Amino acid sequence: MRSTLLFSGLAATALAAEPFLNEPDTGLESYLQQSNNWTEGTLPPLKDIRGLNDFDFAARQKLTTENYFYYRTGSAGEWSYRNNLDIWQKVKFRPRFLRDTTKVNETLGISILGYNFTSPVFISPAPRAQYCDERGELNYVEASAAEDTLYVAAMYAKKTIEEIAAAKSNNTINGPQVIFQQIYTNANLSVTWDNIARAERTGAKAIVWTIDAPADAVRHRAARFDTTNANSATSALTWDIYDQMRNRTSLPIIPKGIASVEDAQEAIRRGVKAIYISNHGGRQLDHSPSPLEIAYEIYRNAPEVFTQVEVMADSGVRYGSDVLKLMALGVKAVGLGRPFLYSNCYGKDGVQKAIQIMKKEIALDAQQAGIADLKKISPAMINARELEDTVYIGEKAT
């Protein structure tokens, strides 16, 4: 049986008509089996990696089952994990032709909170990078610097905030490297204040505050190996905590885990500069909506949100076309977690190749869709009507 069908049995009974594939068949395994330079259980040559899903297959060749399951796990029955990957098919492009799209590659650059990057794609906070490579998150720092893209460092990274900061480059295309620091709210708030102060001292340009982890999550796959969540402490997560944080730092605070139009609107009322749509990669609450569904809910109920605040998003993104669909709804920057964890099996070169793959796919798919300028991408480029039955749509969200 193909290893890409490793998890199809888990979902086959429930989904029946369409068994779930952990990653689609890109031809990699068949190609490698006919090759004379690969042995099962070893990493395929990096040159043979063609898309992000190939990194998932590659990581299974290197990682122990315990470590792979920590990366791969979703909450409970993993319905949200699967939905994150499947939902994209519900949104179709409306390609426009006879347009000059030859310079779309020159429009990939974005600005977030006034900082410029060469691509809308960024590395989402994801801990325990050392499972794939002993240099851990240092590979993320260096690859992001080489491609001049954003890296959001995880609070529970193997490398410390100080070690990550020390690895930053001062010579990217847009100047000194920019890193945002993700934090959790610790039940002991003095620890939270200390982490914020450390981020400030080491030059982080924003605090990404994870709001969708108020307690430990149900993760059966990881629990088989007694693999705990990165943040397993129950803590009070309220807007009052946000107000306290704002009084303790001059850095912008980006709430990560926005999953409804109401919370997006409340964030704006509280004066945030950016919000971060996410369902934590399907790792926290099963049957939570995908970023595509969340973005569509906001677009249908309060489209002005996308002009009032800068919107970031992650969870389930695997293709350039996924990025374009989110951008068409108003999302400005799109993050990925697991694909970069898996790509780290090849070290810095693997992480950098993953970024390059996404940059190339975004540009090529934009050309195929007739998008000449990514800064002018509009909802008219997609047909999202199939999402109507999957999201909350009210006369007025409150």
Buried (B, 14 or more C-beta within 10 A) or exposed (E): EEEBBBBBEBBBEEBEEEBBBBBEEBEBBEEBEEEEEBEEEEBBEBEBBEBBBBBBBBBBBBBEEEBBBBBBBBBBBBBBBBBBBBBBEBBEBEEEEEEEBEEBBEBBBBEBBEBBBBBBBBBBBBBBBBBBBEBBBBBBBBBBBBBBBBBBBBBBBBBEBEBBBEBBBEEBEEEBBBBBBBBBBBEEBEBBBEBBEBBBEBBBBBBBBBBBBBEEBBBEBBEEBEBEBBBEBEBEBEBEBBEBBBEBBEBBBBBBBBBBBBBBBBBBEEEBBBBBBBBBBBBBBBEBBBBBBBBBBBBBBBBEBBEBBBBBBBBBBBBBBBBBBBBBBBBBBBBBBBBBBBBBBBBBBBBBBBBBBBBEBBBBBBBBBBBBEBEEBEBEBBEBEEBEEBBBBEEEBE
